[in-house]
Amino acid sequence: MLDINAILIKNIEKAIKQAFPEISVPAKDIILEVPKLEEHGNISTNVAMRLSKILKKSPVDIAEAIVKEMQKDIVKTPLSGKIASIFVKHPGFINFFFTNFALYNILSEIQSKGIKYGSCNLGKKRKVQVEFVSANPTGPLSVAHGRQAAVGDSLANILKFTGWNVTKEYFINDEGRQMNMLGESIRQRYLELLGKQSSFPEDGYKGKYIYDIAQTIINKHGDKYAIAGDEALSFFRDYGCNFILNIIKEELKDFFVNFDVWTSQAKLVRVDKIQKAFKLLEKKGFLYKQDDAVWFKSTVFGDDKDRVVVKSNGSFTYLAPDIAYHRDKLKRGFDRIINIWGPDHHGYIPRITAAVMALGYPKDKIDVLIVQLATLYKGQEQIPMSTRSGEFITLRQVISDVGKDAGRFFFAARKISSHLDFDIELAKKQSQENPVYYVQYAHARIANVIEFAKKSPDYKSFFDKPSKKNILDLLKADLNLLKEPEELQLIKVLKEFPAVVISSAESLEPCGIVSYLQKLANTFHSFYDKHRVVSDDLGLTKARLVLIDSVKTVLATGLKLLGVSTPEKM
């Protein structure tokens, strides 16, 4: 099946060689994008602007030279009859308009590839680890963690769809001061519930869930642990960690987020991986002692100051296990590491990047994405995210209120660098105002039309499986009958999907898929409201069935990348 984008990239690559033989531009560096304005073409490339510094020429002049070479022999290529026009747009874009014949080929391609339409080998099976959520097991997941979960899981799906070998990982921060505070908080609530003398720590965890954990210990063990000492604290800490971690795993499972690997910080300490990482850094000359503490020379790699990794009392700082963890990641052979963190970790990026470089790896080995917070609303009313008592809005509450689908769709709807306003009331609505409902309804609407058509004897053979690929019998459909503006516009939007997927993978932004699905659903509904799919015109009906079935396929693929379901009925 002809892949117009791939053929177009090869032709651009060849034209660059012909126009500028002194340079070589690999196909992977030629990016096709969908212009924001329709009058700028169906697809475009900025390759001329990217070559401007290398060639020391005007981007417009470079673009015109490339177009001139393409036009010389385009009739001799598979693009013959498929490109209506090519033109250069300031400041150097090369824009392409497709012919209707090329658009019809899109439908054939979707029918042939099915759910693989839009996939590619961008990653070339390279190994990438996506680490996300990684919340301390000190309480249930918050709304902020929910957004990180939706973004991280969707991004992992997109990377896998574009040819990466993806591992999803959760780093369990089950060591250190916060875990000890969790243990002490549970111990004091345990004593309180037993009617014994207790002294709750000022900065302890105050949520009701601490009482719940303490009560389960009483139910199982009675007053067995109403004793002082490190052994008791260790019990409460470990019990609380396991209890909360099970809650977190259940919440994520219900949010359709599953991890391939769960890595324990405590295990890193037990197997001495921190000391091994320090020995390597010391050998390289990147550790030194000062004021009875051990410092990491992170300024050598661009950090604004050196960082303490071992305090004067001999305990590790937060950076120490993170260095060991990233060395562990890199030793596992990942070609790329992606960390997804909350906004409170923004200042942490330079030091962890410095650690990766100090361990002997290039800077571009790691990407750190900061996901901004989300604010919940009920209409115009903002919902308080926490109270003095330590209670806060949890991911579980969001799932209960709006469901997994709306939660994931809304959380992924904006750029991760942007704060997200999440309207609970809007997410509950079953109307076109609700974006996820609007997209899912398009999928269900098409499923309903196809089911109706299948019951007609006129189309029975049309829906017989002509091959193992489970597609409609295209030989019985004349796609040239699709001439209405709404039909052609719908195909043009379908054409955009592969470029949107690549853009989302390269920018590490799932929100592009959300925007695209809304656009596709809107374009479909506009078509459907104006044109009848199943009519007395058998030929046109078959062509339109191919059209809407292709829309259904792409809607399903996009929704699955976001971890959102594809209902057949609504």
C-alpha positions as CSV (number, residue, x, y, z in Angstrom):
1,M,0.0,0.0,0.0
2,L,1.4,3.4,-1.0
3,D,2.5,5.6,1.9
4,I,2.4,9.1,0.5
5,N,4.2,10.7,3.4
6,A,7.1,8.2,3.1
7,I,7.3,8.6,-0.7
8,L,7.2,12.4,-0.3
9,I,10.0,12.4,2.2
10,K,12.2,10.3,-0.2
11,N,11.5,12.7,-3.0
12,I,12.4,15.7,-0.9
13,E,15.6,13.9,0.2
14,K,16.5,13.3,-3.5
15,A,15.7,16.8,-4.5
16,I,18.0,18.2,-1.7
17,K,20.8,16.0,-3.0
18,Q,20.2,17.3,-6.6
19,A,20.0,21.0,-5.6
20,F,22.8,20.9,-3.0
21,P,25.2,18.0,-3.7
22,E,27.6,19.3,-1.1
23,I,25.3,18.2,1.8
24,S,23.4,15.1,2.7
25,V,20.2,15.1,4.7
26,P,18.9,11.7,5.9
27,A,15.2,11.0,5.5
28,K,14.7,10.9,9.3
29,D,15.6,14.7,9.5
30,I,12.9,15.6,7.0
31,I,9.8,16.3,9.1
32,L,6.3,16.7,7.6
33,E,3.7,18.7,9.5
34,V,0.1,19.7,9.0
35,P,-0.2,23.5,8.4
36,K,-2.4,25.3,10.9
37,L,-4.2,27.1,8.0
38,E,-5.9,25.0,5.3
39,E,-4.8,27.5,2.6
40,H,-1.2,26.6,3.4
41,G,-1.7,23.1,2.0
42,N,-2.4,19.6,3.2
43,I,1.2,18.9,4.4
44,S,4.4,21.0,4.7
45,T,8.0,20.8,5.7
46,N,10.4,23.3,7.3
47,V,13.5,21.5,6.0
48,A,14.7,24.6,4.1
49,M,14.7,26.7,7.2
50,R,16.7,24.0,9.0
51,L,19.3,24.0,6.2
52,S,19.6,27.7,6.1
53,K,22.5,27.9,8.6
54,I,24.4,25.0,7.0
55,L,24.1,26.4,3.5
56,K,24.3,30.0,4.5
57,K,21.4,30.8,2.2
58,S,17.9,32.3,2.5
59,P,15.4,29.6,3.5
60,V,13.1,30.8,0.7
61,D,15.9,30.4,-1.9
62,I,16.7,26.9,-0.5
63,A,13.0,25.9,-0.6
64,E,12.5,27.2,-4.2
65,A,15.6,25.2,-5.3
66,I,14.2,22.0,-3.7
67,V,10.8,22.5,-5.3
68,K,12.4,23.1,-8.7
69,E,14.2,19.8,-8.5
70,M,11.0,18.0,-7.3
71,Q,9.0,19.3,-10.2
72,K,11.5,18.1,-12.7
73,D,10.7,14.4,-12.3
74,I,7.7,14.1,-10.0
75,V,5.8,12.5,-12.9
76,K,8.3,9.7,-12.9
77,T,7.6,8.9,-9.2
78,P,4.7,7.2,-7.4
79,L,3.6,10.7,-6.5
80,S,2.5,11.3,-10.1
81,G,-1.2,12.3,-10.1
82,K,-1.2,12.7,-6.3
83,I,0.3,16.1,-5.8
84,A,-1.9,18.9,-7.1
85,S,0.6,21.7,-6.4
86,I,3.8,22.6,-4.5
87,F,4.5,26.1,-3.4
88,V,6.9,28.0,-1.1
89,K,5.6,30.0,1.8
90,H,7.6,32.6,3.7
91,P,9.8,32.2,5.7
92,G,10.7,29.0,3.9
93,F,8.0,26.4,4.2
94,I,7.4,24.0,1.4
95,N,3.7,23.3,1.2
96,F,1.9,20.5,-0.7
97,F,-1.7,20.1,-1.9
98,F,-2.9,16.6,-2.7
99,T,-5.2,15.6,-5.5
100,N,-8.5,13.9,-4.8
101,F,-6.9,10.7,-6.1
102,A,-4.2,10.9,-3.4
103,L,-6.9,11.5,-0.8
104,Y,-8.8,8.4,-1.8
105,N,-5.5,6.5,-1.4
106,I,-5.6,7.5,2.3
107,L,-8.8,5.5,2.8
108,S,-7.3,2.5,1.1
109,E,-4.2,2.8,3.3
110,I,-6.3,2.9,6.5
111,Q,-8.4,-0.1,5.4
112,S,-5.2,-2.0,4.7
113,K,-3.3,-1.1,7.8
114,G,-6.3,-1.0,10.2
115,I,-5.2,-0.1,13.8
116,K,-1.6,0.2,12.6
117,Y,-2.4,3.2,10.5
118,G,-0.3,6.1,11.8
119,S,2.3,3.8,13.4
120,C,5.9,4.1,12.3
121,N,9.5,3.0,13.1
122,L,10.7,6.3,14.5
123,G,12.2,4.6,17.5
124,K,13.8,1.8,15.5
125,K,13.2,-0.6,18.4
126,R,15.5,1.4,20.6
127,K,14.9,0.9,24.4
128,V,13.3,3.7,26.3
129,Q,12.3,3.8,29.9
130,V,9.5,6.0,31.0
131,E,9.4,6.6,34.8
132,F,6.3,8.3,36.1
133,V,4.1,8.9,39.1
134,S,6.7,7.4,41.5
135,A,4.7,9.0,44.4
136,N,6.0,8.4,47.9
137,P,4.0,5.6,49.5
138,T,2.9,7.9,52.3
139,G,-0.7,8.4,51.1
140,P,-3.3,7.8,48.3
141,L,-2.6,9.3,44.9
142,S,-3.5,12.9,44.5
143,V,-5.0,14.7,41.5
144,A,-1.5,15.8,40.6
145,H,-0.4,12.2,40.5
146,G,-3.5,11.4,38.4
147,R,-2.4,13.9,35.7
148,Q,1.2,12.5,35.7
149,A,-0.3,8.9,35.4
150,A,-2.4,9.9,32.4
151,V,0.4,11.8,30.7
152,G,3.0,9.1,31.3
153,D,0.9,6.2,30.3
154,S,-0.3,7.9,27.1
155,L,3.2,9.0,26.2
156,A,4.4,5.4,26.7
157,N,1.6,4.2,24.3
158,I,2.6,6.8,21.7
159,L,6.3,5.9,21.9
160,K,5.5,2.2,21.5
161,F,3.2,3.0,18.5
162,T,6.1,4.9,16.9
163,G,8.6,2.0,17.2
164,W,10.2,2.4,20.6
165,N,10.8,-0.6,22.9
166,V,9.1,0.9,26.0
167,T,9.5,0.0,29.7
168,K,7.2,1.8,32.1
169,E,8.6,2.1,35.6
170,Y,7.6,3.2,39.0
171,F,10.3,4.2,41.6
172,I,9.2,3.5,45.1
173,N,10.6,6.0,47.6
174,D,10.4,3.6,50.5
175,E,13.4,4.9,52.5
176,G,14.3,8.0,54.4
177,R,12.7,10.7,56.6
178,Q,9.3,10.7,55.0
179,M,8.8,7.0,55.5
180,N,10.0,7.2,59.1
181,M,7.4,10.0,59.6
182,L,4.7,7.8,58.1
183,G,5.6,5.0,60.5
184,E,5.6,7.4,63.5
185,S,2.3,8.9,62.4
186,I,0.7,5.4,62.2
187,R,2.2,4.4,65.6
188,Q,0.8,7.4,67.4
189,R,-2.7,6.9,65.9
190,Y,-2.4,3.2,66.8
191,L,-1.7,4.2,70.4
192,E,-4.5,6.8,70.4
193,L,-7.0,4.3,69.2
194,L,-5.9,1.9,71.9
195,G,-6.5,4.6,74.5
196,K,-2.9,4.8,75.4
197,Q,-0.7,7.8,75.8
198,S,0.3,9.2,72.3
199,S,2.2,12.2,71.0
200,F,1.4,12.9,67.3
201,P,4.3,14.6,65.5
202,E,3.7,18.2,64.5
203,D,4.6,17.4,60.8
204,G,3.1,14.0,60.8
205,Y,0.6,12.7,58.2
206,K,-2.9,13.9,59.4
207,G,-5.3,12.3,56.9
208,K,-8.0,9.9,58.0
209,Y,-6.3,7.1,56.1
210,I,-3.7,7.0,58.9
211,Y,-6.4,6.1,61.4
212,D,-7.7,3.5,58.9
213,I,-4.2,1.9,58.7
214,A,-3.8,2.0,62.5
215,Q,-7.2,0.3,62.9
216,T,-6.3,-2.6,60.6
217,I,-3.2,-3.2,62.7
218,I,-5.3,-3.3,65.8
219,N,-7.7,-5.7,64.1
220,K,-4.8,-8.0,63.2
221,H,-2.4,-7.7,66.1
222,G,-4.3,-6.0,69.0
223,D,-1.9,-4.1,71.2
224,K,1.2,-6.2,70.3
225,Y,3.1,-3.2,69.0
226,A,2.3,-0.8,71.8
227,I,5.9,-0.7,72.6
228,A,8.7,1.8,72.1
229,G,11.9,1.4,70.1
230,D,13.2,1.2,66.5
231,E,11.8,-2.3,66.0
232,A,8.3,-1.1,66.5
233,L,8.9,2.0,64.3
234,S,10.2,-0.3,61.6
235,F,7.1,-2.4,61.8
236,F,4.7,0.5,61.5
237,R,6.8,2.0,58.6
238,D,6.9,-1.2,56.6
239,Y,3.3,-2.0,57.3
240,G,2.2,1.5,56.3
241,C,4.3,1.4,53.1
242,N,2.9,-1.9,52.0
243,F,-0.6,-0.9,52.8
244,I,-0.5,2.3,50.9
245,L,1.5,0.8,48.0
246,N,-1.3,-1.7,47.5
247,I,-3.8,1.2,47.5
248,I,-1.7,3.0,44.9
249,K,-1.4,-0.1,42.7
250,E,-5.2,-0.6,42.8
251,E,-5.9,3.0,42.0
252,L,-3.5,2.9,39.0
253,K,-5.0,-0.4,37.8
254,D,-8.5,1.1,37.9
255,F,-7.1,4.1,35.9
256,F,-5.8,1.6,33.4
257,V,-2.2,2.3,34.2
258,N,0.1,-0.7,34.5
259,F,3.8,-0.7,35.1
260,D,6.3,-3.2,33.8
261,V,8.8,-2.6,36.6
262,W,8.5,-1.4,40.3
263,T,11.9,-0.4,41.7
264,S,12.4,-0.1,45.5
265,Q,14.7,2.6,46.8
266,A,15.2,0.5,49.9
267,K,16.5,-2.4,47.8
268,L,19.1,-0.1,46.2
269,V,20.5,0.6,49.6
270,R,20.4,-3.1,50.7
271,V,22.3,-4.3,47.6
272,D,24.9,-1.4,48.1
273,K,24.2,0.2,44.7
274,I,24.6,3.6,46.2
275,Q,28.2,2.9,47.4
276,K,29.1,1.4,44.0
277,A,27.9,4.5,42.3
278,F,29.9,6.7,44.7
279,K,33.0,4.6,44.1
280,L,32.7,5.3,40.4
281,L,32.2,9.0,40.9
282,E,35.1,9.2,43.4
283,K,37.3,7.4,40.9
284,K,36.4,10.0,38.3
285,G,37.1,12.8,40.7
286,F,33.6,14.1,41.1
287,L,33.2,13.6,44.9
288,Y,35.0,15.5,47.6
289,K,34.7,15.9,51.4
290,Q,34.0,19.2,53.1
291,D,32.6,20.1,56.5
292,D,32.3,16.3,57.3
293,A,30.0,15.8,54.4
294,V,30.5,14.3,50.9
295,W,29.8,16.6,48.0
296,F,29.1,15.9,44.3
297,K,30.8,18.3,41.8
298,S,27.7,18.9,39.9
299,T,28.9,22.4,38.8
300,V,31.3,20.7,36.5
301,F,28.2,19.8,34.4
302,G,26.3,23.0,34.6
303,D,24.6,23.0,37.9
304,D,24.6,26.3,39.8
305,K,26.2,24.8,42.9
306,D,27.8,21.5,44.1
307,R,25.4,19.1,46.0
308,V,25.7,17.2,49.3
309,V,25.2,13.5,48.8
310,V,26.2,12.3,52.3
311,K,25.4,14.5,55.3
312,S,27.8,15.1,58.2
313,N,25.8,12.6,60.2
314,G,26.4,9.9,57.6
315,S,22.9,9.8,56.2
316,F,22.2,10.1,52.5
317,T,20.5,13.1,50.9
318,Y,17.7,12.6,48.4
319,L,20.2,12.9,45.5
320,A,22.3,9.8,46.6
321,P,19.7,7.1,45.8
322,D,18.7,9.0,42.7
323,I,22.3,8.8,41.4
324,A,22.4,5.1,42.1
325,Y,19.0,4.6,40.5
326,H,19.9,6.4,37.3
327,R,23.2,4.4,37.1
328,D,21.0,1.3,37.5
329,K,18.7,2.4,34.7
330,L,21.6,3.2,32.3
331,K,23.3,-0.1,33.1
332,R,20.1,-1.9,32.0
333,G,20.8,-0.7,28.5
334,F,18.2,1.9,27.9
335,D,19.0,4.1,24.9
336,R,16.8,6.9,26.4
337,I,15.4,7.7,29.8
338,I,12.3,9.8,30.3
339,N,11.5,11.0,33.8
340,I,8.1,12.6,34.4
341,W,8.0,14.7,37.6
342,G,5.8,17.2,39.3
343,P,6.5,21.0,39.4
344,D,8.1,20.8,42.8
345,H,11.0,19.0,41.2
346,H,11.9,21.6,38.6
347,G,15.1,22.7,40.4
348,Y,16.2,19.1,40.6
349,I,16.7,18.7,36.8
350,P,20.3,20.2,36.6
351,R,21.6,18.0,39.4
352,I,20.2,14.7,38.0
353,T,21.4,15.7,34.5
354,A,24.8,16.4,36.0
355,A,24.7,13.0,37.6
356,V,24.0,11.2,34.4
357,M,26.9,13.1,32.7
358,A,29.2,12.4,35.6
359,L,28.4,8.7,35.2
360,G,29.8,8.9,31.7
361,Y,26.7,9.3,29.6
362,P,25.7,12.1,27.2
363,K,23.3,14.8,28.3
364,D,20.7,13.8,25.7
365,K,20.4,10.4,27.2
366,I,17.8,11.7,29.7
367,D,14.7,13.8,29.3
368,V,13.0,15.3,32.4
369,L,9.4,16.4,31.8
370,I,7.7,18.6,34.4
371,V,3.9,18.1,34.5
372,Q,2.1,21.2,36.0
373,L,-0.6,20.9,38.5
374,A,-4.3,20.5,37.9
375,T,-7.1,22.5,39.6
376,L,-10.5,21.0,40.0
377,Y,-13.7,23.0,39.4
378,K,-17.4,22.3,39.7
379,G,-18.6,24.8,37.1
380,Q,-17.2,28.2,38.2
381,E,-16.5,27.0,41.8
382,Q,-12.9,25.9,42.6
383,I,-12.7,22.7,44.7
384,P,-10.3,23.0,47.7
385,M,-7.5,20.5,47.1
386,S,-6.6,19.9,50.8
387,T,-7.7,20.8,54.3
388,R,-6.0,21.5,57.6
389,S,-6.8,18.0,58.7
390,G,-4.6,16.6,55.9
391,E,-7.4,15.4,53.7
392,F,-7.0,16.0,50.0
393,I,-8.7,15.3,46.7
394,T,-7.5,11.9,45.5
395,L,-7.3,10.2,42.2
396,R,-9.8,7.7,43.5
397,Q,-12.4,10.5,44.0
398,V,-11.8,11.8,40.4
399,I,-12.4,8.3,39.0
400,S,-15.5,7.9,41.1
401,D,-16.9,11.2,40.0
402,V,-16.2,11.3,36.3
403,G,-14.9,7.8,35.4
404,K,-11.6,6.6,34.0
405,D,-12.2,7.8,30.4
406,A,-13.0,11.4,31.2
407,G,-10.2,11.5,33.8
408,R,-7.5,10.3,31.3
409,F,-8.8,12.5,28.4
410,F,-9.0,15.7,30.5
411,F,-5.7,15.1,32.2
412,A,-3.9,14.8,28.9
413,A,-5.8,17.6,27.2
414,R,-3.2,20.4,27.6
415,K,0.5,20.8,27.3
416,I,2.3,19.4,30.3
417,S,3.9,22.8,30.9
418,S,0.5,24.4,31.3
419,H,-1.6,24.4,34.4
420,L,-4.8,22.4,33.9
421,D,-8.3,23.4,34.9
422,F,-10.4,20.3,35.3
423,D,-14.2,20.9,35.3
424,I,-15.8,18.0,37.1
425,E,-19.3,19.0,36.0
426,L,-18.3,19.3,32.4
427,A,-16.6,15.9,32.5
428,K,-19.9,14.3,33.7
429,K,-22.0,15.8,30.9
430,Q,-23.3,13.5,28.1
431,S,-23.4,16.2,25.4
432,Q,-21.1,17.7,22.8
433,E,-19.9,20.2,25.4
434,N,-17.9,17.3,27.0
435,P,-15.0,16.7,24.6
436,V,-14.4,13.0,25.6
437,Y,-18.1,12.2,25.2
438,Y,-18.1,14.0,21.8
439,V,-15.2,11.9,20.5
440,Q,-16.6,8.6,21.9
441,Y,-20.0,9.5,20.5
442,A,-18.6,9.8,17.0
443,H,-17.1,6.3,17.3
444,A,-20.4,4.9,18.6
445,R,-22.4,6.7,16.0
446,I,-20.3,5.2,13.2
447,A,-20.6,1.7,14.8
448,N,-24.4,2.1,14.8
449,V,-24.5,3.1,11.1
450,I,-22.3,0.2,10.1
451,E,-24.4,-2.3,12.2
452,F,-27.5,-0.9,10.4
453,A,-25.9,-1.4,7.0
454,K,-24.8,-4.9,7.8
455,K,-28.4,-5.9,8.2
456,S,-29.3,-4.9,4.7
457,P,-29.0,-7.6,2.0
458,D,-27.7,-4.9,-0.4
459,Y,-24.4,-4.7,1.6
460,K,-24.0,-8.2,3.0
461,S,-21.2,-9.2,0.6
462,F,-19.6,-5.8,1.1
463,F,-19.0,-6.7,4.8
464,D,-17.7,-10.2,4.1
465,K,-14.1,-10.5,5.1
466,P,-12.2,-10.5,1.7
467,S,-8.9,-11.2,3.4
468,K,-7.2,-12.0,6.7
469,K,-6.8,-8.2,7.2
470,N,-10.5,-7.9,8.1
471,I,-11.2,-4.9,5.8
472,L,-14.2,-3.9,3.7
473,D,-14.2,-5.1,0.2
474,L,-12.7,-2.0,-1.5
475,L,-13.0,-3.6,-4.9
476,K,-16.7,-3.1,-4.6
477,A,-16.5,0.6,-3.6
478,D,-15.9,3.4,-6.0
479,L,-14.2,6.0,-3.9
480,N,-14.3,8.6,-6.8
481,L,-17.9,9.1,-5.7
482,L,-16.7,11.0,-2.6
483,K,-16.8,14.5,-4.0
484,E,-18.7,16.6,-1.4
485,P,-16.6,19.2,0.4
486,E,-17.4,17.6,3.8
487,E,-16.3,14.2,2.5
488,L,-13.0,15.5,1.2
489,Q,-12.4,17.5,4.3
490,L,-12.9,14.4,6.4
491,I,-10.3,12.5,4.4
492,K,-7.9,15.4,4.7
493,V,-8.2,15.2,8.5
494,L,-7.6,11.4,8.4
495,K,-4.5,12.2,6.4
496,E,-3.1,14.3,9.2
497,F,-3.1,11.4,11.8
498,P,0.4,9.9,11.1
499,A,2.0,13.4,11.3
500,V,0.2,14.2,14.5
501,V,1.4,10.9,16.0
502,I,5.0,11.6,15.1
503,S,4.8,15.2,16.4
504,S,3.4,13.9,19.7
505,A,6.2,11.3,20.0
506,E,8.9,13.8,19.2
507,S,7.6,16.6,21.4
508,L,6.7,14.1,24.2
509,E,3.2,15.7,24.4
510,P,0.1,13.5,24.4
511,C,-2.1,16.6,24.1
512,G,-1.6,16.6,20.3
513,I,-3.6,13.4,20.1
514,V,-6.4,14.9,22.2
515,S,-6.7,18.0,20.0
516,Y,-6.6,15.8,16.8
517,L,-9.4,13.5,18.0
518,Q,-11.6,16.5,18.8
519,K,-11.0,17.9,15.3
520,L,-11.7,14.5,13.7
521,A,-14.9,14.0,15.7
522,N,-16.1,17.6,14.9
523,T,-15.4,17.1,11.2
524,F,-17.2,13.7,11.2
525,H,-20.3,15.1,13.0
526,S,-20.4,18.0,10.5
527,F,-20.3,15.5,7.6
528,Y,-22.9,13.3,9.2
529,D,-25.3,16.1,10.0
530,K,-25.4,17.1,6.3
531,H,-25.1,13.8,4.4
532,R,-26.9,10.5,4.7
533,V,-24.5,7.5,4.7
534,V,-26.9,4.7,3.9
535,S,-29.2,5.7,1.0
536,D,-30.8,4.3,-2.2
537,D,-27.6,5.1,-4.0
538,L,-25.8,1.8,-3.5
539,G,-22.5,2.9,-5.0
540,L,-22.3,6.1,-2.9
541,T,-23.4,4.2,0.2
542,K,-20.5,1.8,-0.2
543,A,-18.0,4.6,-0.7
544,R,-19.3,6.4,2.4
545,L,-19.2,3.3,4.5
546,V,-15.5,3.0,3.6
547,L,-15.1,6.6,4.7
548,I,-16.8,6.4,8.0
549,D,-15.3,3.0,8.8
550,S,-11.9,4.6,8.3
551,V,-12.9,7.4,10.6
552,K,-13.9,4.8,13.2
553,T,-10.6,3.1,12.9
554,V,-8.6,6.2,13.5
555,L,-10.8,7.4,16.4
556,A,-10.3,4.0,18.0
557,T,-6.5,4.1,17.5
558,G,-6.2,7.6,19.0
559,L,-8.5,6.8,22.0
560,K,-6.5,3.7,22.7
561,L,-3.2,5.7,22.7
562,L,-4.8,7.8,25.4
563,G,-6.0,4.8,27.3
564,V,-9.6,5.7,26.7
565,S,-12.3,3.2,25.8
566,T,-14.1,2.9,22.4
567,P,-17.8,2.3,23.0
568,E,-19.9,0.8,20.3
569,K,-23.1,2.1,21.8
570,M,-23.9,5.2,23.8
